Amino acid sequence: MRLIILGPPGAGKGTQAERICGSRGIPHISTGDIFRDNIRRETPLGKQVTGILDAGGYVPDEITNQIVADRLAQDDARDGFLLDGYPRTVAQVEALDTLLAGWGHALDAVLELQVDEQELVTRLVKRAETSGRTDDTEDVIRERQRIYREETAPLVRIYSERHLVVPVDGVGELDEVSERISTALDGLPTA
C-alpha cells in the first residue's frame, strides 16, 4: 500500500503510522523524524532546519521534497510506504504526484485523523512535559495549528476530489483509533 496519513500536529499520526506500518509491512516515512534525527546528529541539514522548527515553522518545500524523493527511492519503499508529515503543501502534493507518476505508481489512500483543536493543544502540552521536546511550547503548538489550517488542510480537499481521503475519528483510546484505521484500510478496493 502507498499511503499518506494527514492530520494536524498532535493528532496521533506518528503513533498510528507505526502501528499501520507494522501490520502492513511497509516503511513509516516521517519527515519530522528525519529532521529531528539530523538535528540530533548536528548534520548540515539539521543545522539548517533547527531555527525553522524551533520557531514553529515548516522546512521549505524544495528541501523536504528532495528528502522524501531520496527516501522513497530506497528498496524498502519500492512496494509501499506510509508518509507521515508529507505532503504539507499543494506544491508538495504536485512534487509527490510527479515523483510517483515517474515510477508508474499512485497513492492508494490518504488517511485523515480528525481531532478537535483544543484536544490537540492539551495533548501536545502534555507530550512536551513527558518527552522533553523543546519544540512543543504552547505558543509553538498554536502556531503550528494555524499554519496547518492555512497550508495543509486544503490538501484534504485535493485528495477528496481524487476520492482518496479516508476520514478517521482520532479521539479515543489508542487501540480504538487503531481499530478504526484497520477497518477503513481493509475496506479499500484492491487493485
N, CA, C and O atoms as a DFTB+ gen file, in Angstrom:
764 C
 N C O
     1  1       0.841      -1.188       0.000
     2  2       0.000       0.000       0.000
     3  2       0.878       1.241       0.000
     4  3       1.939       1.276       0.623
     5  1       0.413       2.249      -0.708
     6  2       1.064       3.555      -0.721
     7  2       0.098       4.533      -0.077
     8  3      -0.930       4.886      -0.655
     9  1       0.444       4.966       1.134
    10  2      -0.475       5.735       1.953
    11  2       0.139       7.048       2.411
    12  3       1.358       7.201       2.488
    13  1      -0.745       7.990       2.713
    14  2      -0.395       9.218       3.417
    15  2      -1.277       9.249       4.650
    16  3      -2.442       8.853       4.602
    17  1      -0.720       9.720       5.754
    18  2      -1.541       9.987       6.929
    19  2      -1.494      11.483       7.178
    20  3      -0.422      12.063       7.347
    21  1      -2.666      12.101       7.198
    22  2      -2.802      13.541       7.416
    23  2      -3.522      13.791       8.728
    24  3      -4.239      12.936       9.249
    25  1      -3.312      14.966       9.232
    26  2      -3.978      15.400      10.450
    27  2      -3.113      16.457      11.083
    28  3      -1.903      16.496      10.862
    29  1      -3.727      17.313      11.867
    30  2      -2.961      18.386      12.482
    31  2      -1.921      17.857      13.463
    32  3      -2.031      16.724      13.931
    33  1      -0.914      18.668      13.776
    34  2       0.086      18.242      14.750
    35  2      -0.590      17.810      16.056
    36  3      -1.434      18.524      16.598
    37  1      -0.206      16.638      16.548
    38  2      -0.771      16.124      17.787
    39  2      -1.938      15.189      17.595
    40  3      -2.487      14.685      18.575
    41  1      -2.338      14.939      16.352
    42  2      -3.491      14.065      16.092
    43  2      -3.180      12.589      16.317
    44  3      -4.089      11.759      16.329
    45  1      -1.901      12.259      16.497
    46  2      -1.532      10.860      16.716
    47  2      -1.005      10.175      15.479
    48  3      -0.952       8.947      15.418
    49  1      -0.610      10.968      14.482
    50  2      -0.154      10.396      13.216
    51  2       1.026       9.450      13.404
    52  3       1.017       8.337      12.878
    53  1       2.032       9.877      14.144
    54  2       3.236       9.060      14.304
    55  2       2.952       7.736      14.982
    56  3       3.425       6.690      14.537
    57  1       2.187       7.776      16.050
    58  2       1.848       6.563      16.791
    59  2       1.048       5.606      15.916
    60  3       1.349       4.414      15.846
    61  1       0.035       6.135      15.258
    62  2      -0.799       5.275      14.412
    63  2      -0.025       4.793      13.185
    64  3      -0.219       3.665      12.731
    65  1       0.843       5.638      12.653
    66  2       1.643       5.232      11.492
    67  2       2.506       4.024      11.819
    68  3       2.606       3.099      11.013
    69  1       3.131       4.023      12.992
    70  2       3.958       2.883      13.398
    71  2       3.128       1.605      13.438
    72  3       3.588       0.551      12.997
    73  1       1.930       1.690      13.955
    74  2       1.048       0.517      14.036
    75  2       0.629       0.045      12.635
    76  3       0.646      -1.150      12.339
    77  1       0.259       0.992      11.794
    78  2      -0.142       0.639      10.427
    79  2       1.010      -0.056       9.708
    80  3       0.826      -1.103       9.087
    81  1       2.192       0.532       9.797
    82  2       3.346       0.000       9.080
    83  2       3.741      -1.373       9.602
    84  3       4.130      -2.247       8.827
    85  1       3.645      -1.563      10.902
    86  2       3.950      -2.865      11.473
    87  2       2.998      -3.936      10.978
    88  3       3.417      -5.057      10.687
    89  1       1.728      -3.603      10.881
    90  2       0.741      -4.600      10.457
    91  2       0.700      -4.788       8.937
    92  3       0.300      -5.850       8.459
    93  1       1.106      -3.779       8.182
    94  2       1.034      -3.847       6.715
    95  2       2.378      -4.130       6.062
    96  3       2.444      -4.352       4.853
    97  1       3.454      -4.125       6.850
    98  2       4.778      -4.443       6.312
    99  2       5.340      -3.395       5.357
   100  3       6.009      -3.728       4.380
   101  1       5.062      -2.127       5.649
   102  2       5.577      -1.028       4.826
   103  2       6.360      -0.067       5.720
   104  3       6.099       0.004       6.921
   105  1       7.319       0.674       5.152
   106  2       8.076       1.606       5.980
   107  2       7.278       2.862       6.332
   108  3       6.492       3.377       5.536
   109  1       7.514       3.330       7.556
   110  2       6.942       4.590       8.042
   111  2       7.958       5.678       7.724
   112  3       9.071       5.666       8.250
   113  1       7.581       6.609       6.873
   114  2       8.485       7.682       6.467
   115  2       7.960       8.986       7.047
   116  3       6.998       9.568       6.547
   117  1       8.614       9.429       8.112
   118  2       8.210      10.639       8.820
   119  2       9.236      11.731       8.577
   120  3      10.394      11.608       8.977
   121  1       8.809      12.793       7.924
   122  2       9.747      13.895       7.694
   123  2      10.185      14.513       9.019
   124  3      11.340      14.912       9.164
   125  1       9.273      14.595       9.985
   126  2       9.642      15.138      11.291
   127  2      10.744      14.322      11.947
   128  3      11.687      14.883      12.505
   129  1      10.629      12.994      11.882
   130  2      11.670      12.128      12.454
   131  2      12.992      12.314      11.729
   132  3      14.052      12.340      12.356
   133  1      12.932      12.444      10.405
   134  2      14.161      12.643       9.624
   135  2      14.833      13.950      10.044
   136  3      16.047      13.999      10.241
   137  1      14.031      15.007      10.178
   138  2      14.602      16.297      10.572
   139  2      15.173      16.237      11.986
   140  3      16.283      16.713      12.222
   141  1      14.420      15.652      12.941
   142  2      14.902      15.584      14.323
   143  2      16.178      14.758      14.435
   144  3      17.066      15.091      15.219
   145  1      16.275      13.672      13.647
   146  2      17.489      12.855      13.651
   147  2      18.683      13.670      13.154
   148  3      19.774      13.585      13.718
   149  1      18.479      14.450      12.110
   150  2      19.559      15.288      11.584
   151  2      19.956      16.382      12.570
   152  3      21.134      16.722      12.679
   153  1      18.987      16.930      13.284
   154  2      19.295      17.935      14.308
   155  2      20.118      17.296      15.425
   156  3      21.123      17.857      15.862
   157  1      19.691      16.126      15.881
   158  2      20.399      15.423      16.959
   159  2      21.842      15.131      16.564
   160  3      22.759      15.272      17.373
   161  1      22.032      14.724      15.309
   162  2      23.376      14.378      14.827
   163  2      24.167      15.605      14.371
   164  3      25.332      15.494      13.990
   165  1      23.515      16.792      14.414
   166  2      24.142      18.048      14.023
   167  2      24.713      18.008      12.608
   168  3      25.814      18.494      12.349
   169  1      23.934      17.415      11.696
   170  2      24.326      17.386      10.286
   171  2      24.084      18.763       9.676
   172  3      23.431      19.602      10.296
   173  1      24.604      19.011       8.463
   174  2      24.301      20.295       7.803
   175  2      22.790      20.529       7.674
   176  3      22.319      21.646       7.887
   177  1      22.030      19.483       7.326
   178  2      20.578      19.634       7.240
   179  2      20.012      19.986       8.614
   180  3      19.160      20.868       8.728
   181  1      20.477      19.311       9.639
   182  2      19.997      19.577      10.992
   183  2      20.230      21.010      11.410
   184  3      19.352      21.644      11.996
   185  1      21.401      21.520      11.114
   186  2      21.709      22.910      11.459
   187  2      20.825      23.875      10.673
   188  3      20.425      24.921      11.185
   189  1      20.527      23.517       9.440
   190  2      19.715      24.374       8.567
   191  2      18.275      24.479       9.072
   192  3      17.672      25.550       9.007
   193  1      17.725      23.380       9.571
   194  2      16.303      23.375       9.922
   195  2      16.021      23.655      11.396
   196  3      14.865      23.873      11.758
   197  1      17.038      23.656      12.253
   198  2      16.820      23.864      13.687
   199  2      16.039      25.136      13.982
   200  3      15.027      25.090      14.680
   201  1      16.490      26.255      13.466
   202  2      15.825      27.530      13.738
   203  2      14.400      27.566      13.214
   204  3      13.509      28.126      13.853
   205  1      14.188      26.970      12.054
   206  2      12.849      26.943      11.453
   207  2      11.886      26.180      12.358
   208  3      10.800      26.668      12.671
   209  1      12.290      24.976      12.779
   210  2      11.419      24.138      13.595
   211  2      11.200      24.726      14.987
   212  3      10.091      24.671      15.518
   213  1      12.252      25.286      15.576
   214  2      12.107      25.873      16.912
   215  2      11.132      27.042      16.925
   216  3      10.511      27.320      17.951
   217  1      10.993      27.725      15.801
   218  2      10.060      28.849      15.696
   219  2       8.652      28.388      15.325
   220  3       7.737      29.204      15.210
   221  1       8.479      27.064      15.137
   222  2       7.164      26.538      14.794
   223  2       6.873      26.552      13.309
   224  3       5.738      26.306      12.898
   225  1       7.881      26.837      12.493
   226  2       7.681      26.884      11.049
   227  2       7.880      25.529      10.401
   228  3       8.180      24.540      11.070
   229  1       7.712      25.499       9.107
   230  2       7.920      24.288       8.324
   231  2       9.128      24.468       7.419
   232  3       9.405      25.566       6.937
   233  1       9.830      23.389       7.201
   234  2      11.009      23.389       6.337
   235  2      10.550      23.676       4.900
   236  3       9.503      23.172       4.492
   237  1      11.297      24.469       4.123
   238  2      10.891      24.804       2.751
   239  2      10.649      23.567       1.881
   240  3      11.293      22.530       2.044
   241  1       9.704      23.711       0.960
   242  2       9.303      22.602       0.096
   243  2      10.468      21.946      -0.628
   244  3      10.563      20.720      -0.668
   245  1      11.361      22.758      -1.203
   246  2      12.416      22.162      -2.026
   247  2      13.304      21.223      -1.213
   248  3      13.745      20.196      -1.729
   249  1      13.573      21.558       0.047
   250  2      14.384      20.678       0.900
   251  2      13.598      19.411       1.235
   252  3      14.112      18.298       1.121
   253  1      12.357      19.597       1.647
   254  2      11.524      18.463       2.042
   255  2      11.270      17.531       0.858
   256  3      11.352      16.312       1.010
   257  1      10.964      18.080      -0.311
   258  2      10.717      17.254      -1.496
   259  2      11.918      16.367      -1.814
   260  3      11.752      15.189      -2.133
   261  1      13.109      16.917      -1.728
   262  2      14.314      16.148      -2.048
   263  2      14.543      15.032      -1.032
   264  3      14.910      13.916      -1.399
   265  1      14.326      15.338       0.240
   266  2      14.496      14.316       1.282
   267  2      13.520      13.167       1.063
   268  3      13.899      12.000       1.173
   269  1      12.269      13.489       0.755
   270  2      11.263      12.447       0.522
   271  2      11.590      11.646      -0.735
   272  3      11.486      10.420      -0.727
   273  1      11.980      12.317      -1.805
   274  2      12.330      11.602      -3.043
   275  2      13.472      10.627      -2.795
   276  3      13.429       9.488      -3.259
   277  1      14.489      11.066      -2.068
   278  2      15.616      10.185      -1.760
   279  2      15.161       8.982      -0.939
   280  3      15.600       7.858      -1.180
   281  1      14.271       9.224       0.039
   282  2      13.821       8.124       0.910
   283  2      12.928       7.147       0.146
   284  3      13.047       5.936       0.330
   285  1      12.040       7.651      -0.702
   286  2      11.145       6.756      -1.452
   287  2      11.898       5.942      -2.503
   288  3      11.397       4.915      -2.960
   289  1      13.077       6.379      -2.886
   290  2      13.891       5.644      -3.858
   291  2      14.596       4.437      -3.230
   292  3      15.158       3.608      -3.947
   293  1      14.569       4.333      -1.908
   294  2      15.224       3.204      -1.243
   295  2      14.406       1.932      -1.432
   296  3      13.184       1.978      -1.576
   297  1      15.104       0.790      -1.430
   298  2      14.481      -0.501      -1.743
   299  2      13.268      -0.839      -0.883
   300  3      12.287      -1.376      -1.397
   301  1      13.311      -0.540       0.407
   302  2      12.208      -0.953       1.284
   303  2      10.904      -0.219       0.982
   304  3       9.840      -0.655       1.422
   305  1      10.966       0.886       0.238
   306  2       9.755       1.651      -0.091
   307  2       9.231       1.350      -1.493
   308  3       8.246       1.942      -1.934
   309  1       9.891       0.433      -2.186
   310  2       9.526       0.148      -3.577
   311  2       8.078      -0.337      -3.714
   312  3       7.374       0.069      -4.639
   313  1       7.632      -1.205      -2.793
   314  2       6.298      -1.793      -2.913
   315  2       5.251      -1.142      -2.010
   316  3       4.103      -1.585      -1.969
   317  1       5.642      -0.102      -1.294
   318  2       4.674       0.573      -0.444
   319  2       5.353       1.392       0.626
   320  3       6.539       1.220       0.911
   321  1       4.571       2.295       1.218
   322  2       5.086       3.190       2.254
   323  2       3.913       3.900       2.892
   324  3       2.798       3.890       2.372
   325  1       4.183       4.514       4.021
   326  2       3.242       5.427       4.638
   327  2       3.988       6.720       4.918
   328  3       4.958       6.739       5.675
   329  1       3.527       7.797       4.300
   330  2       4.129       9.115       4.504
   331  2       3.422       9.820       5.652
   332  3       2.194       9.906       5.686
   333  1       4.214      10.321       6.589
   334  2       3.720      10.996       7.789
   335  2       4.404      12.362       7.853
   336  3       5.620      12.447       8.026
   337  1       3.616      13.426       7.713
   338  2       4.198      14.769       7.731
   339  2       4.535      15.283       6.342
   340  3       5.133      16.349       6.194
   341  1       4.157      14.535       5.342
   342  2       4.407      14.924       3.948
   343  2       3.326      14.286       3.096
   344  3       2.995      13.120       3.314
   345  1       2.771      14.995       2.146
   346  2       2.968      16.405       1.828
   347  2       2.228      17.303       2.818
   348  3       1.261      16.883       3.455
   349  1       2.700      18.547       2.936
   350  2       2.073      19.557       3.791
   351  2       1.509      20.725       2.989
   352  3       0.694      21.495       3.497
   353  1       1.939      20.857       1.746
   354  2       1.517      21.997       0.925
   355  2       1.079      21.493      -0.451
   356  3       1.374      20.362      -0.835
   357  1       0.379      22.344      -1.176
   358  2      -0.049      21.999      -2.536
   359  2       1.174      21.726      -3.413
   360  3       1.157      20.799      -4.223
   361  1       2.228      22.517      -3.260
   362  2       3.448      22.295      -4.053
   363  2       4.053      20.921      -3.756
   364  3       4.585      20.274      -4.658
   365  1       3.976      20.477      -2.514
   366  2       4.488      19.146      -2.171
   367  2       3.602      18.046      -2.760
   368  3       4.107      16.996      -3.158
   369  1       2.289      18.275      -2.819
   370  2       1.389      17.307      -3.476
   371  2       1.816      17.146      -4.935
   372  3       1.918      16.027      -5.438
   373  1       2.063      18.263      -5.605
   374  2       2.460      18.220      -7.013
   375  2       3.795      17.508      -7.190
   376  3       3.964      16.734      -8.133
   377  1       4.746      17.763      -6.293
   378  2       6.044      17.088      -6.375
   379  2       5.890      15.586      -6.164
   380  3       6.523      14.795      -6.864
   381  1       5.056      15.186      -5.206
   382  2       4.821      13.762      -4.954
   383  2       4.122      13.113      -6.144
   384  3       4.481      12.005      -6.542
   385  1       3.130      13.791      -6.715
   386  2       2.431      13.273      -7.903
   387  2       3.429      12.999      -9.034
   388  3       3.399      11.937      -9.657
   389  1       4.298      13.956      -9.285
   390  2       5.290      13.828     -10.356
   391  2       6.238      12.669     -10.077
   392  3       6.542      11.881     -10.972
   393  1       6.701      12.568      -8.841
   394  2       7.620      11.508      -8.455
   395  2       6.982      10.128      -8.640
   396  3       7.573       9.246      -9.263
   397  1       5.777       9.946      -8.099
   398  2       5.115       8.639      -8.188
   399  2       4.765       8.290      -9.633
   400  3       4.928       7.145     -10.055
   401  1       4.286       9.275     -10.389
   402  2       3.949       9.027     -11.792
   403  2       5.179       8.580     -12.577
   404  3       5.090       7.719     -13.452
   405  1       6.324       9.174     -12.256
   406  2       7.571       8.788     -12.924
   407  2       7.953       7.338     -12.672
   408  3       8.650       6.722     -13.479
   409  1       7.494       6.795     -11.552
   410  2       7.761       5.389     -11.220
   411  2       6.586       4.483     -11.581
   412  3       6.625       3.277     -11.335
   413  1       5.537       5.075     -12.168
   414  2       4.363       4.279     -12.535
   415  2       3.507       3.880     -11.348
   416  3       2.833       2.851     -11.390
   417  1       3.523       4.685     -10.283
   418  2       2.759       4.382      -9.074
   419  2       1.729       5.470      -8.802
   420  3       1.764       6.556      -9.382
   421  1       0.813       5.140      -7.901
   422  2      -0.179       6.104      -7.429
   423  2      -0.472       5.800      -5.964
   424  3      -0.168       4.714      -5.471
   425  1      -1.058       6.761      -5.285
   426  2      -1.456       6.551      -3.895
   427  2      -2.677       5.639      -3.827
   428  3      -3.526       5.644      -4.718
   429  1      -2.746       4.854      -2.749
   430  2      -3.922       4.020      -2.501
   431  2      -4.953       4.746      -1.644
   432  3      -6.156       4.617      -1.869
   433  1      -4.476       5.513      -0.659
   434  2      -5.399       6.220       0.231
   435  2      -4.660       7.296       1.012
   436  3      -3.441       7.263       1.178
   437  1      -5.460       8.255       1.487
   438  2      -4.979       9.306       2.369
   439  2      -5.832       9.243       3.634
   440  3      -7.006       9.615       3.624
   441  1      -5.230       8.768       4.717
   442  2      -5.934       8.699       5.996
   443  2      -5.933      10.085       6.618
   444  3      -4.888      10.732       6.699
   445  1      -7.096      10.543       7.058
   446  2      -7.183      11.836       7.725
   447  2      -7.648      11.627       9.155
   448  3      -8.815      11.320       9.400
   449  1      -6.722      11.795      10.107
   450  2      -7.086      11.718      11.522
   451  2      -7.736      13.042      11.922
   452  3      -7.135      14.106      11.775
   453  1      -8.948      12.968      12.420
   454  2      -9.701      14.160      12.776
   455  2      -9.780      14.289      14.291
   456  3     -10.280      13.400      14.981
   457  1      -9.265      15.438      14.805
   458  2      -9.244      15.704      16.244
   459  2      -9.508      17.192      16.463
   460  3      -8.979      18.030      15.734
   461  1     -10.325      17.522      17.465
   462  2     -10.638      18.901      17.827
   463  2      -9.367      19.647      18.235
   464  3      -8.488      19.073      18.877
   465  1      -9.269      20.942      17.858
   466  2      -8.046      21.707      18.103
   467  2      -7.694      21.835      19.583
   468  3      -6.523      21.704      19.938
   469  1      -8.666      22.086      20.451
   470  2      -8.335      22.215      21.876
   471  2      -7.804      20.891      22.424
   472  3      -6.899      20.889      23.259
   473  1      -8.349      19.784      21.970
   474  2      -7.838      18.463      22.355
   475  2      -6.381      18.323      21.932
   476  3      -5.562      17.771      22.667
   477  1      -6.064      18.830      20.739
   478  2      -4.696      18.756      20.237
   479  2      -3.733      19.562      21.106
   480  3      -2.654      19.078      21.447
   481  1      -4.114      20.782      21.465
   482  2      -3.246      21.614      22.296
   483  2      -2.992      20.916      23.630
   484  3      -1.856      20.869      24.101
   485  1      -4.036      20.378      24.235
   486  2      -3.895      19.673      25.508
   487  2      -2.948      18.486      25.369
   488  3      -2.068      18.294      26.208
   489  1      -3.119      17.696      24.324
   490  2      -2.252      16.541      24.086
   491  2      -0.791      16.950      23.945
   492  3       0.093      16.339      24.544
   493  1      -0.544      17.990      23.148
   494  2       0.833      18.382      22.859
   495  2       1.529      19.017      24.058
   496  3       2.730      18.826      24.247
   497  1       0.797      19.763      24.859
   498  2       1.393      20.324      26.068
   499  2       1.792      19.172      26.997
   500  3       2.873      19.186      27.586
   501  1       0.919      18.188      27.120
   502  2       1.222      17.018      27.966
   503  2       2.425      16.251      27.412
   504  3       3.298      15.831      28.171
   505  1       2.469      16.069      26.079
   506  2       3.598      15.363      25.461
   507  2       4.907      16.102      25.718
   508  3       5.934      15.479      25.985
   509  1       4.869      17.420      25.639
   510  2       6.076      18.206      25.879
   511  2       6.579      18.008      27.305
   512  3       7.784      17.925      27.540
   513  1       5.654      17.934      28.251
   514  2       6.032      17.736      29.648
   515  2       6.670      16.373      29.878
   516  3       7.610      16.252      30.664
   517  1       6.168      15.347      29.200
   518  2       6.670      13.991      29.440
   519  2       7.853      13.605      28.568
   520  3       8.650      12.749      28.953
   521  1       7.980      14.226      27.395
   522  2       9.044      13.816      26.470
   523  2      10.231      14.763      26.448
   524  3      11.300      14.415      25.947
   525  1      10.045      15.957      26.989
   526  2      11.130      16.930      26.954
   527  2      11.361      17.549      25.582
   528  3      12.436      18.092      25.325
   529  1      10.365      17.475      24.691
   530  2      10.518      18.079      23.363
   531  2      10.453      19.591      23.481
   532  3       9.407      20.157      23.799
   533  1      11.587      20.243      23.220
   534  2      11.673      21.695      23.373
   535  2      10.875      22.441      22.315
   536  3      10.612      23.633      22.470
   537  1      10.483      21.750      21.230
   538  2       9.737      22.430      20.172
   539  2       8.239      22.439      20.441
   540  3       7.467      22.848      19.573
   541  1       7.807      21.999      21.617
   542  2       6.379      21.915      21.930
   543  2       5.945      22.871      23.042
   544  3       5.327      22.439      24.015
   545  1       6.261      24.166      22.913
   546  2       5.695      25.156      23.826
   547  2       4.278      25.460      23.347
   548  3       3.947      25.216      22.186
   549  1       3.438      25.995      24.241
   550  2       2.060      26.265      23.837
   551  2       1.987      27.241      22.666
   552  3       1.170      27.060      21.763
   553  1       2.839      28.281      22.670
   554  2       2.840      29.240      21.555
   555  2       3.206      28.562      20.237
   556  3       2.582      28.820      19.207
   557  1       4.216      27.698      20.272
   558  2       4.636      26.982      19.064
   559  2       3.524      26.035      18.605
   560  3       3.260      25.917      17.409
   561  1       2.879      25.368      19.551
   562  2       1.774      24.456      19.227
   563  2       0.660      25.212      18.504
   564  3       0.158      24.762      17.475
   565  1       0.286      26.349      19.048
   566  2      -0.797      27.129      18.424
   567  2      -0.377      27.670      17.054
   568  3      -1.200      27.757      16.143
   569  1       0.884      28.030      16.909
   570  2       1.386      28.489      15.606
   571  2       1.331      27.354      14.592
   572  3       0.938      27.576      13.446
   573  1       1.712      26.154      14.986
   574  2       1.637      25.006      14.066
   575  2       0.204      24.708      13.665
   576  3      -0.058      24.351      12.517
   577  1      -0.731      24.852      14.606
   578  2      -2.149      24.629      14.282
   579  2      -2.608      25.656      13.242
   580  3      -3.321      25.316      12.299
   581  1      -2.195      26.903      13.421
   582  2      -2.575      27.962      12.479
   583  2      -2.008      27.669      11.091
   584  3      -2.712      27.766      10.086
   585  1      -0.727      27.312      11.051
   586  2      -0.094      27.001       9.770
   587  2      -0.772      25.788       9.129
   588  3      -0.995      25.767       7.919
   589  1      -1.092      24.796       9.926
   590  2      -1.777      23.611       9.395
   591  2      -3.090      24.012       8.723
   592  3      -3.372      23.609       7.594
   593  1      -3.886      24.810       9.433
   594  2      -5.175      25.221       8.867
   595  2      -4.996      25.962       7.549
   596  3      -5.743      25.732       6.598
   597  1      -4.005      26.852       7.490
   598  2      -3.813      27.670       6.293
   599  2      -3.210      26.892       5.132
   600  3      -3.655      27.042       3.994
   601  1      -2.209      26.068       5.400
   602  2      -1.439      25.457       4.314
   603  2      -1.747      23.998       4.056
   604  3      -1.755      23.561       2.905
   605  1      -2.000      23.244       5.099
   606  2      -2.092      21.805       4.929
   607  2      -3.516      21.299       4.814
   608  3      -3.776      20.385       4.033
   609  1      -4.438      21.861       5.562
   610  2      -5.822      21.397       5.497
   611  2      -6.380      21.390       4.073
   612  3      -7.177      20.509       3.753
   613  1      -5.992      22.347       3.191
   614  2      -6.504      22.286       1.816
   615  2      -6.130      20.997       1.066
   616  3      -6.757      20.665       0.060
   617  1      -5.117      20.273       1.550
   618  2      -4.755      19.014       0.898
   619  2      -5.890      18.008       0.994
   620  3      -6.083      17.186       0.098
   621  1      -6.635      18.080       2.086
   622  2      -7.777      17.180       2.240
   623  2      -8.756      17.394       1.084
   624  3      -9.322      16.441       0.548
   625  1      -8.941      18.651       0.714
   626  2      -9.842      18.951      -0.410
   627  2      -9.309      18.347      -1.710
   628  3     -10.062      17.739      -2.472
   629  1      -8.017      18.517      -1.959
   630  2      -7.410      17.979      -3.182
   631  2      -7.579      16.470      -3.238
   632  3      -8.034      15.924      -4.244
   633  1      -7.212      15.801      -2.156
   634  2      -7.287      14.338      -2.149
   635  2      -8.736      13.841      -2.107
   636  3      -9.029      12.743      -2.581
   637  1      -9.639      14.645      -1.543
   638  2     -11.060      14.280      -1.564
   639  2     -11.590      14.280      -2.993
   640  3     -12.371      13.411      -3.380
   641  1     -11.150      15.275      -3.774
   642  2     -11.573      15.331      -5.176
   643  2     -11.099      14.111      -5.951
   644  3     -11.707      13.738      -6.954
   645  1     -10.028      13.491      -5.500
   646  2      -9.499      12.274      -6.128
   647  2     -10.083      11.005      -5.494
   648  3      -9.715       9.891      -5.869
   649  1     -10.986      11.182      -4.543
   650  2     -11.635      10.064      -3.840
   651  2     -10.625       9.190      -3.094
   652  3     -10.762       7.967      -3.062
   653  1      -9.617       9.818      -2.498
   654  2      -8.582       9.088      -1.773
   655  2      -8.680       9.254      -0.258
   656  3      -8.080       8.473       0.482
   657  1      -9.425      10.257       0.219
   658  2      -9.453      10.536       1.653
   659  2     -10.323       9.521       2.390
   660  3     -11.454       9.223       2.006
   661  1      -9.730       9.005       3.473
   662  2     -10.431       8.099       4.378
   663  2     -10.427       8.786       5.744
   664  3      -9.426       8.731       6.460
   665  1     -11.546       9.439       6.116
   666  2     -11.581      10.129       7.402
   667  2     -11.667       9.133       8.553
   668  3     -12.400       8.147       8.482
   669  1     -10.904       9.407       9.624
   670  2     -10.904       8.538      10.799
   671  2     -10.985       9.418      12.038
   672  3     -10.215      10.367      12.183
   673  1     -11.914       9.105      12.926
   674  2     -12.024       9.815      14.201
   675  2     -10.784       9.495      15.018
   676  3     -10.555       8.339      15.375
   677  1      -9.976      10.519      15.319
   678  2      -8.720      10.329      16.037
   679  2      -8.838      10.507      17.533
   680  3      -7.817      10.549      18.220
   681  1     -10.060      10.614      18.073
   682  2     -10.258      10.778      19.505
   683  2     -10.638       9.434      20.104
   684  3     -11.497       8.724      19.581
   685  1      -9.987       9.100      21.202
   686  2     -10.299       7.846      21.896
   687  2      -9.028       7.141      22.301
   688  3      -7.925       7.658      22.122
   689  1      -9.195       5.963      22.846
   690  2      -8.045       5.153      23.252
   691  2      -7.247       4.751      22.020
   692  3      -7.796       4.624      20.926
   693  1      -5.955       4.552      22.207
   694  2      -5.038       4.197      21.130
   695  2      -5.545       3.004      20.323
   696  3      -5.569       3.048      19.093
   697  1      -5.945       1.948      21.009
   698  2      -6.415       0.743      20.318
   699  2      -7.709       0.987      19.547
   700  3      -7.915       0.410      18.479
   701  1      -8.577       1.837      20.081
   702  2      -9.831       2.155      19.383
   703  2      -9.542       2.848      18.050
   704  3     -10.121       2.499      17.022
   705  1      -8.649       3.824      18.081
   706  2      -8.304       4.555      16.860
   707  2      -7.612       3.612      15.875
   708  3      -7.889       3.657      14.677
   709  1      -6.717       2.763      16.372
   710  2      -6.035       1.792      15.507
   711  2      -7.035       0.864      14.831
   712  3      -6.896       0.552      13.648
   713  1      -8.023       0.430      15.565
   714  2      -9.043      -0.466      15.002
   715  2      -9.856       0.247      13.927
   716  3     -10.186      -0.349      12.901
   717  1     -10.181       1.516      14.154
   718  2     -10.915       2.285      13.132
   719  2     -10.097       2.374      11.840
   720  3     -10.629       2.222      10.740
   721  1      -8.792       2.622      11.998
   722  2      -7.919       2.727      10.825
   723  2      -7.829       1.395      10.098
   724  3      -7.943       1.345       8.873
   725  1      -7.625       0.319      10.842
   726  2      -7.504      -1.003      10.225
   727  2      -8.767      -1.370       9.459
   728  3      -8.696      -1.882       8.342
   729  1      -9.907      -1.111      10.056
   730  2     -11.191      -1.401       9.396
   731  2     -11.321      -0.580       8.119
   732  3     -11.772      -1.096       7.095
   733  1     -10.932       0.687       8.168
   734  2     -11.001       1.555       6.981
   735  2     -10.086       1.047       5.879
   736  3     -10.488       0.995       4.716
   737  1      -8.851       0.667       6.232
   738  2      -7.906       0.177       5.217
   739  2      -8.359      -1.155       4.631
   740  3      -8.222      -1.390       3.430
   741  1      -8.895      -2.019       5.477
   742  2      -9.378      -3.314       4.992
   743  2     -10.552      -3.147       4.021
   744  3     -10.797      -4.012       3.180
   745  1     -11.273      -2.027       4.145
   746  2     -12.426      -1.772       3.286
   747  2     -12.083      -1.109       1.969
   748  3     -12.968      -0.880       1.144
   749  1     -10.799      -0.791       1.754
   750  2     -10.408      -0.144       0.495
   751  2     -10.490      -1.135      -0.661
   752  3     -10.232      -2.326      -0.488
   753  1     -10.851      -0.634      -1.839
   754  2     -10.839      -1.516      -3.013
   755  2      -9.399      -1.936      -3.329
   756  3      -8.463      -1.153      -3.166
   757  1      -9.241      -3.152      -3.773
   758  2      -7.908      -3.634      -4.147
   759  2      -7.720      -3.499      -5.650
   760  3      -8.664      -3.604      -6.434
   761  1      -6.482      -3.264      -6.018
   762  2      -6.174      -3.032      -7.447
   763  2      -6.216      -4.325      -8.220
   764  3      -5.985      -4.329      -9.429
